[in-house]
Amino acid sequence: MTRHIVLQGVENFRDFGDYAAGEGRLKKGVLFRAAHQAEATDDDLVAMAGLGIVTLVDLRRPNERQRDPSRRWAGFAAEVIDNDLGVTGEDPWHAFLRGSDLSVESIRGYLVEYYGRAPFAERHLDLFRRYFQALAAARGPVLIHCAAGKDRTGLLAALTHHVAGVGDDDIVDDYLLTNDEERFARRGPKVADRLEAELGRRPSDAAMRAALGVEADYLATALAAMKARYGSIDGYLDQAIGLDAAGREAVRAHILL
């Protein structure tokens, strides 16, 4: 299937269902992921309205939401899950870029470190918990997104796949679909222009690819950190997220054929 849903002003929009999952299969048209919708066109909004989304999880910090407020389609009535927890001072990514040499190595190093701690951030635990509660309630299709739709979104999508029983290779392959060459070509120069204006230095094309893309090692770092602290991914879901075996079964009942 074609997982990317091509919109004009919303990046990295795709269906992360329709994978083999144990003896079953994930439904298509129930699980969506994307970048923010601040630049959505009117046509994009019509397309999103047609997906029947009833729960929208905005994983961004409040300053990100204020900077790029989401556009909503006519008659929008979806439950929005977001929060203002644990945020003080400058955006950590912007603070890193301001002090960075903007090399590929420094960007990769930042992202590996980020993935090692992201699963345990108070705000993420709250958002992940409420997301899985929404899935377990089986209200209908859900859209998860952050700013670029790659890191926070990628981690939550991978956890969803784990709960469903999707194989490890498919989990990684889906995560790596963020590395879309057309997206790099379209977004890279725009982001580089903005960074040059803000920082007085222009990142290289390779650095922009590192900033806009993902690597399997990032996700592996997050999963290893969960296992180290809780013994297993299920242990993390149970103890940190509050998604016990019964909760996981309720989620599977909604998202599997």
C-alpha positions in Angstrom: 0.0 0.0 0.0 1.0 3.7 -0.4 1.3 4.8 3.2 2.1 8.5 2.5 -1.0 10.6 2.2 0.2 13.5 0.0 -1.1 16.9 1.2 0.0 20.4 0.2 0.9 21.9 3.5 1.1 19.0 6.0 4.3 17.0 5.9 4.9 13.4 6.6 1.2 12.4 6.7 0.7 8.7 6.5 -1.3 5.6 7.6 0.7 3.4 10.0 -1.8 0.6 10.0 -2.2 -2.4 7.6 0.8 -4.4 8.9 0.8 -8.0 9.8 0.5 -8.3 13.6 1.0 -11.7 15.1 -1.8 -13.9 13.7 -3.8 -10.8 12.8 -3.4 -7.5 10.9 -3.7 -3.9 11.7 -6.6 -2.1 10.2 -6.1 0.5 7.5 -7.7 3.9 8.0 -7.6 3.9 11.8 -4.0 5.0 12.7 -2.6 8.2 11.2 0.6 10.1 11.9 1.8 13.5 10.6 3.7 16.7 11.2 1.9 19.8 12.5 -1.1 21.2 10.6 -0.3 24.9 10.8 0.3 25.2 7.1 -2.6 23.0 6.0 -4.4 24.3 2.9 -8.1 24.4 2.7 -7.9 21.3 0.4 -5.8 19.6 3.0 -8.4 20.3 5.6 -11.1 18.7 3.4 -8.9 15.7 2.9 -8.3 15.3 6.6 -12.0 15.7 7.4 -12.7 12.8 5.1 -10.6 10.5 7.3 -13.1 10.5 10.1 -10.5 11.3 12.8 -12.1 11.4 16.2 -9.0 11.7 18.4 -6.1 14.0 17.7 -2.9 13.7 19.8 -0.7 16.8 19.7 2.6 15.8 21.2 4.1 19.3 20.9 5.1 21.6 23.7 2.9 24.7 24.4 5.5 27.0 22.8 5.4 24.9 19.6 1.6 25.0 19.5 1.6 28.8 20.0 4.2 29.3 17.3 2.5 27.0 14.7 -1.2 26.8 15.7 -3.1 24.0 14.1 -5.7 24.6 11.4 -8.9 22.7 11.8 -11.4 21.5 9.2 -15.0 22.7 9.1 -17.1 21.0 11.8 -14.0 19.8 13.7 -15.2 17.8 16.7 -12.3 15.5 17.5 -11.0 15.1 21.0 -7.6 16.9 21.2 -5.1 15.4 23.6 -2.3 17.8 24.6 -0.8 19.2 27.8 1.4 21.9 29.2 3.5 19.7 31.6 7.2 20.0 32.3 8.1 22.8 30.0 10.3 25.7 31.2 12.5 28.0 29.3 13.8 27.8 25.8 12.9 24.9 23.5 15.6 22.3 24.0 16.1 21.7 20.2 16.5 25.4 19.5 18.9 25.8 22.5 21.0 22.9 21.1 21.1 24.4 17.6 22.1 27.8 18.9 25.1 26.3 20.7 25.9 23.6 18.1 28.5 23.5 15.4 25.6 22.2 13.2 27.6 19.2 12.2 26.0 15.8 11.3 27.8 14.3 14.3 26.5 16.8 16.8 22.9 16.5 15.5 23.0 12.7 15.6 24.5 12.9 19.1 21.7 15.2 20.3 19.0 12.9 18.9 20.5 9.7 20.4 20.6 11.4 23.8 17.1 12.7 23.3 15.7 9.3 22.5 17.3 7.9 25.6 15.3 10.2 27.9 12.1 10.9 25.8 10.2 7.8 27.0 10.3 9.0 30.6 9.5 12.7 30.2 6.5 13.5 32.4 4.6 15.2 29.6 5.1 12.2 27.2 4.0 9.7 29.9 0.7 11.7 30.2 0.2 12.0 26.5 1.0 8.4 25.8 -1.3 7.3 28.6 -4.3 9.3 27.3 -3.6 8.2 23.7 -3.7 4.5 24.6 -6.8 5.1 26.7 -8.5 6.6 23.6 -7.5 3.6 21.5 -8.8 1.2 24.1 -12.1 3.1 24.1 -12.5 2.4 20.4 -14.0 5.7 19.4 -12.6 5.7 15.9 -9.6 6.8 13.8 -6.8 8.7 15.6 -4.1 11.1 14.3 -0.9 11.5 16.3 1.5 14.3 15.4 4.3 16.5 16.8 6.2 19.3 14.9 7.9 17.2 12.2 6.1 14.0 12.8 9.3 12.0 13.2 10.7 11.6 16.7 7.9 11.9 19.3 5.4 10.7 16.8 7.7 7.9 15.6 8.2 6.6 19.2 4.5 6.5 19.9 3.8 4.8 16.6 6.4 2.2 17.3 4.9 1.6 20.8 1.5 1.2 19.1 3.0 -1.4 16.7 4.5 -3.3 19.6 1.2 -3.5 21.4 -0.4 -4.8 18.2 2.2 -7.4 17.7 3.8 -6.0 14.6 7.2 -7.6 13.8 10.4 -5.7 14.7 11.5 -5.3 11.1 8.2 -3.7 10.1 8.3 -1.4 13.2 11.7 -0.1 12.1 10.7 0.0 8.4 7.7 2.1 9.2 9.7 4.4 11.4 12.2 5.0 8.6 9.5 6.0 6.1 10.1 9.5 7.5 13.3 9.5 5.3 11.5 10.6 2.2 13.7 12.1 -0.5 11.0 14.4 -1.8 10.4 15.7 1.7 14.1 16.3 2.2 14.3 18.2 -1.1 11.2 20.3 -0.3 11.7 21.1 3.3 15.5 21.1 3.7 16.2 24.5 2.0 13.3 26.1 3.8 14.5 25.0 7.2 18.1 25.9 6.3 17.0 29.4 5.3 15.2 29.8 8.7 18.2 28.5 10.7 20.5 30.8 8.8 18.3 33.8 9.6 18.1 32.8 13.2 21.7 31.6 13.8 23.7 33.5 11.3 25.1 30.2 10.1 23.8 27.9 7.4 23.8 24.1 8.0 25.1 21.9 5.3 22.7 19.7 3.2 24.0 16.7 5.1 23.2 18.3 8.4 19.7 19.2 7.2 19.1 15.6 6.3 20.3 14.5 9.7 18.0 17.1 11.3 14.9 16.2 9.2 15.5 12.4 9.1 15.6 9.5 11.5 17.9 6.5 12.0 17.2 3.0 13.3 19.7 3.6 16.1 17.5 6.4 17.5 14.5 4.1 18.0 16.7 1.3 19.3 18.1 3.7 21.9 14.6 4.5 23.2 13.5 0.9 23.3 16.7 -0.2 25.0 16.2 2.5 27.7 12.7 1.3 28.4 13.9 -2.3 28.7 16.8 -1.3 31.0 14.5 0.6 33.4 11.4 -1.7 33.3 12.7 -5.0 32.1 10.7 -5.1 28.9 8.6 -2.9 26.6 5.5 -4.4 28.2 6.9 -3.5 31.6 7.3 0.1 30.5 3.8 0.2 29.1 2.4 -1.4 32.3 4.4 0.5 35.0 5.1 3.8 33.3 2.1 4.3 31.0 -0.5 2.3 33.0 -1.4 0.1 30.0 -1.7 -3.3 31.6 -2.4 -6.6 29.8 -6.2 -5.9 29.8 -5.6 -2.5 28.4 -3.3 -3.8 25.7 -5.9 -6.3 24.7 -8.6 -3.6 24.5 -6.3 -1.6 22.2 -5.7 -4.6 20.0 -9.4 -5.3 19.8 -9.9 -1.8 18.2 -6.9 -1.6 15.8 -6.7 -5.2 14.6 -8.9 -6.8 12.0 
